[in-house]
Amino acid sequence: MSWSKFSAQEKNELLFRIVNSESSQPVAYATIKFTKSNNGTIANILGDFRIPIHYIKDSEILNISCIGYY
């Protein structure tokens, strides 16, 4: 599983996509957790998720998990 910055939608948030590193197919409904703030989000069916820009400025670490991946 890997992730990449997809595009910036607004000044205050970033859009990312999680994909399978072997097939480049989206990983639907992956769980994204931020270690410092203990907040999180879930990717949509296309593997996309948005995060506020301040998480990047705060040097947040993302933990990404999904059933069936290790």
N, C-alpha and C positions, 0 to 999 in steps of 0.2 A: 504494500500500500504506500502511496506517496501523495503529496499534495503540491499544488502550485498556486501562485497568485494569478487569478484569472483576469481581473480588471478592477479598477476603482469605480464604484457606482456613484458615490457621493464623497464630499470632502471629509466626512466624519466616519466613513466605514470602508472596509476592503472586502472584496469578494474572492473567495478561494474555491478550488475544486479538488476533491479527493478522488484519485484514480488508482486502479490496480496497476502496479509497476510492471507487470508482465504483459497484460493485455491492453493497457491504456483505457480500459472501460471504467466508467464512473462507479464509485462505491456508494451505493444508496444508503441513507439513514445511519451513517457513521456518527459516533458520539465524539464530540470535541469538548475537552475539559481544560480550563485554564488553571495552572497550578498555584499561582500567587493569590488570585482572587477567589478561587474555588467556584467560579461561575462556569457555565458551559452552554453549549448549543448542540443541535443535531443537524446534520447535512440533509438536504432534500433528496428526492429520487434521482437527481442528476449528479449528486455528490457535492453540490454547491452549498456554501455557508458564508455568512457575513460576520465580520467582527468589527467593533468600534476601533478606530485608529488609535485611541489612547492605550489599548492593550499592547500595541507595538511599541509605543513610546515608553510604557511601563516595563518593557522587556519581559512580557508574559511568555511562559513556555506552554506550548500546546501539547496535550496528550490526546492522541486520536486512537479510537478503538472501534471495532465492528465485529459482530459475531461471525465466526468463520475465518478470521484473519489473526495471525500471530506475528 
